[in-house]
Structures are given as structure tokens and as C-alpha cells.
């Protein structure tokens, strides 16, 4: 039996022999027939080895190549449940990972490669090639260039940091030795990402960056099953992305190869100008990665997919989802995104990794970040493969014109003035009140000593800028004690907070003009808020209206507030607000004491048609999860697809919503069945007396007509 090393050697020899026997053009033609590429008959989807293919996957780390132990078994498991797609970021952030460069006396030499790093990479390419598993490479591991995370991730440990190498100094390279901030949805100013000619034209740095990319390509271009994405969720200038897309494509052309390239932007709104840049440059970006849309929920998630499909209809391209997040205490959120992506006409779907797990026994685990290749993910990969094979993918078209969702529950969020109050007492009892009435309650363990004194207080958005809330603020107050039910009812009746004991912060929103919202609690130092963009708001007689996404925040940390709450171990937040829309996503930040997506003391947000409160304690995550919600976990949503001949259709429905199906738009005589994605079993389906289809339970179901 050939060892892995023998297989690598044989592959190299066969490649060299092939070049000796055939002409360059013949080799290119053969490779092009087998390579991963858009399916000519429906270029929204992929073709591999000459046949159309739907890419489905889930895996335990984003940098699989750097985790060789147990990798073969993990890939075999993925293959056995119908998976054929993995993500591979060229990162080095986890236990047991190695770096791309050799070290000399504890410092990296950027002129000397670490052979083990590249051996692992080629081994990974071979293992996936042998199993017909398509690899999507993300060349630049964006998060490894900012603040520290996990065991080895972050700029403080990166070989390109001049403090960590013998190759250049900070002065020579123009690079900092410290980058203690996160990746963002906008350019961060990190000079590593402005080296290209269209920006800083840093020739020294660019030379080493280019050498790294060329080394990577010297391996990957030998394999026909590789897709190329320039970055992992970057918000840096698009000129950086464009440069590397051109470079990678040019190097492939020099080698007589054709490849497919994309970029993954950071913003969760895939309709922003930087996302649109990728759409408008199809010669550089021959497929689109819309993974960040998987921060959206409910019908908006589906709508954004269809919006992008419409934008590329004149030149269709595959839409990939290399990361389907959970980001919630409810796994169903990820599963719903999975099925909406598939029925939405996307070319790939992959469950995100179970961050922050990185141990050897974590290969098939899940977390509230991602389902990875957990047993639950395996079930839905298997079910999706079965259903799509039976339905004749990819000869399908997303289409909601023949189905209508009928939600029969009460509205959780209204667009009129609403009094929302959250309390958490010293006993750990947490309650959410709407208009003076208790609406939800839970017990949250731990204490509030976990609060971070360096966090700032804000309204209207998260500090990274992509969780905007739209609506009107009429009043906000924060206390370092838990108000009781009678006090809350009294405040609701009065229409405003009172200067009760424990008041720490109060905003009345009666300034009428300007860019300052004053803290009128009377305590010092006052926690005044500054409006980042005056053009995004309108002062009204009774409050501040936020018309477009804007940050309204303290200039520095709200340390006085944090200290008071930590001391009392109790907390109340109350807000008088009027949402501009019944459904907003993110969750959209109404009031937050936080830093970014993953670090907060508290956040009150609007999550679809629900109010959600996240509170950090010693027993919760740094993100304040699990949260407390008022309303549905997510708005009921529907997704539908039909065959091009209209002789088959599938409808995905969540939360037990009723369906009106116009069968006249489909071929006559189709039989209806309920498909259970948890078991891949089918059950009889028939409309009720009123003509509506009712799912067998409040869980997610697919109604199949064929």
C-alpha cells in the first residue's frame, strides 16, 4: 500500500511525465475538462469532472491543512454523509499549527520556507483530490493580522510582524509591531493591506507577500478541484482584493491553467458598495462568496440571496456559502440558513466551524458559532444530498411566485412607541417587560464582575459598524439595581423614567439639534453621546429619529457605569423606542455597552421581529449568550424552488407557518409529501379545508411536490 508520501511523489512524477508526453495545450484542455468551473447549462451552479455538482459541506476547522492528525478520517466521514466541499484558510492560529517560515533563534526568516507547512498543504490537497472534495482556499487569513485570538492567532505572533522576524525592521517595512484591534467592515488602516501599487506601493512588503502567494500557487495549481478566494471576510480597500485576484489569475494563465476566483467581504449586508464591486467585475471575480449573508435571519436572508442572483442575471455566476453561522443559542438558526441557501439557488453550502474549539477530540463537535461536522450537521448534509438528487439539481429555479406564507401569530415588535425594560437582580432572575407587562423571564447564573471597564456605551449600531438599528429614541435610562414590576408599570404609565435610587445614566433626547445627546442623570462624569453622522438623524419634538445606520456613542469607556453595576451586581435598562421597521436584523443594536460582535457587557437589540437582551456574567459568554428574547425566535420564513419544467417543486417553511400553494403554476397531477430534514423521510401531505398546508409540527419542514 502506498504511503501518503509515496502518493505525493507519484503525483509529482505523473505531472512531470504528462508534461513530457503531451503538449502544453493538450494538458490544459484535459485539466480544463475536469476542473471545478461554472456549469455551462446553468452557470449559477458548479461543474466538476464534466458533471454538474452541488457543493455541500461542514468541517471542524477553517485551516484543515494545518491539522493533519485525524484529517483523513474527518474527510472520509464528510464524504460518507454526502459532503464534497471544505474551506481552507491559510492560517496558523490553532494548537499544533505550524508557520510558513523557518525560525532562527526564535525569530522568523521570511527568506526561508518551513517545509512542514507546505508538506501539510500538499498533503491536504492530495487527500481532498482523491475524495472528490472541492476545496475553497482563502489566501489571506485576515483575522491573523489583528488582535490576538485562539492559541497562535493575531498580529503579535505573525511572521510578517517586524518584531517577529529578522528580515526587516518596522522602519524598513512600514509595518507596526502592535495591532490590537479587530477586523472591521471598513478599512482599518493596517498597512499590511495597503502594500499594493494602487495604495501605498510598499515594494519591500509586497515582494514578500507575492513570494508567499506564488509559493502557495506552486502547489495548488497542480490540482483541478481548488477554488480561490482572496481573503477571509475583509473590509479593507477593494484595491487590495483586486490586485491579488489579478495576480492569481495571471499566475494561473502563465501555468496554462484556468481557475475561478472570488472575494469574501466582511459586511453582513451583501448589497453594500464593496460587495457590489465584486458583482461588477466578473472578469476578476468569476464566482461570489456571500457567506456574510449568513448573519441574516428569516425572510431577509432569502431576499438578499435573490437580490444578488438578480444582479448577476446578465452574467450568471455561482454563489457560494463557505460559512453558515449559528451565532445563537438555537441550532435551528443555522439549519434554516442552510436550507434557504440550497433552495435559494446557491452553488454551495457549508456549516461553519465550532469556534473556539481546537482540541484533537473536537472534530465532530458544535458550538453556538457553527455546527461544523457535528452529528446534527451530518444529518442535514445527508438529507440535502438525498433531496437535491431526487429533485434533479441543478435544473431548478428559486421561485416564490407559487407559494405564500401565512403567519398566524401575534406581532412581537410594533412600529409605534414601545416601552422595553430589562432587569437582572442579585438573585440572577432576569426579566423582559414590554409596555409595563412582563413578557419573558429566565435565570442567568454567575455575577456581573465579568463586565469589562474598557467598553463604550452606544446607541444605534455596533462599534464595527454593521448592526445598525433604525427608529426613534424617546428615552433611555440605566440603573445599577433591578426595578420591580410596580416601578416599571409606573414608568410606563408616566411615559418617562424617574430619578429613582440607582439611576446611573439617562437620555431624554430633548436637545432638539446638534450632535450631542446629553446624559441628564446628574452623575459625574456624564456619559454624553456623540452622533457620528448628523445627516443620519433627525431631531423631533419628542426624540431622536435614526433614519440610516449611524453610531451614537460615548467618546471613551463607560467605566463609571461599569463600576457601579459590578459593585451592586444588579442592573436595569429601560428604553422608549419606536422601531422604523417591524423586522430588523443583526441583532440591530438599540442600546449596547460593547466593543464588537463578540464582546459586550450588555446589548438590547432587535432580532427580526423580536427584542433580544444579551447580558455578560461570569456564567455566560463574553458575547452575553444565551440571551433573553421577547417574541418569536425568528420570523417565520419560506423558501421555494421548482424544476425548469415545473414538474417538481420543494417549499421550505419554518416555525410551523401555514402555506398557500398555487398548484396551477405547476404541472398537473403532482403529489404532495412532507419531507422531514431530520430523517430524510417522507410523509403524506394534504391541504386543510381552507386550502392551506399545515406542517406536521412547529419544526422546519419541506413540502415536496412531484
Protein Blocks (a to p, Z undefined) as FASTA:
>chain_A
ZZfklmmmmmmmmmmmmmmmpcfklmmmmmmmmmccddfklmkbcceehiacddddddfb
fblmlmmgoklmmmmmmmmnopabdcdddbdfbghiacfbdceehiacfkbccfklmmmm
mmmmmmmmmnopacdddfbafklmmccedjkgcjklgmklmklpckbcfklnopafbdcb
dcdfbdehiaklmmbmklnopaklmmmmmmmmmmmmmmmmmpckbccdfbgciabdfklm
mmmmmmmmmmmmmnopacddddddfblblkbfklmmmmmmmmlmmcdcfklmmmpgcjll
mmmmmmmmmmmmmmgcddddfbccfkpabfklmmmmmmmmmmnopabdcdddfdfbfbfk
lmmgccfkbgkjafklmmmmmmmmmmmmmnopabbcddfklgccddfbdcfbdcbdcddd
ddddfkopacddeehiafbdcddehjfklpcfkbccdehiafkopacccdddfbdcddfb
dcdfklmmmmmmnopacddehiabdcehlnopajbdcdfkopacddddddfblmlpccdf
kbccdfbdcddddfbdckklmmmmmmnopacdddddddfbfbdchiacfbdcdfblmbcf
bdcddehjaccdddddfkbcfkopacddedjfbdcdddddddfklpaccdddehhiacdd
dfklpcehiacddddfklopacdddddfkopacdfbfbdcddddZZ
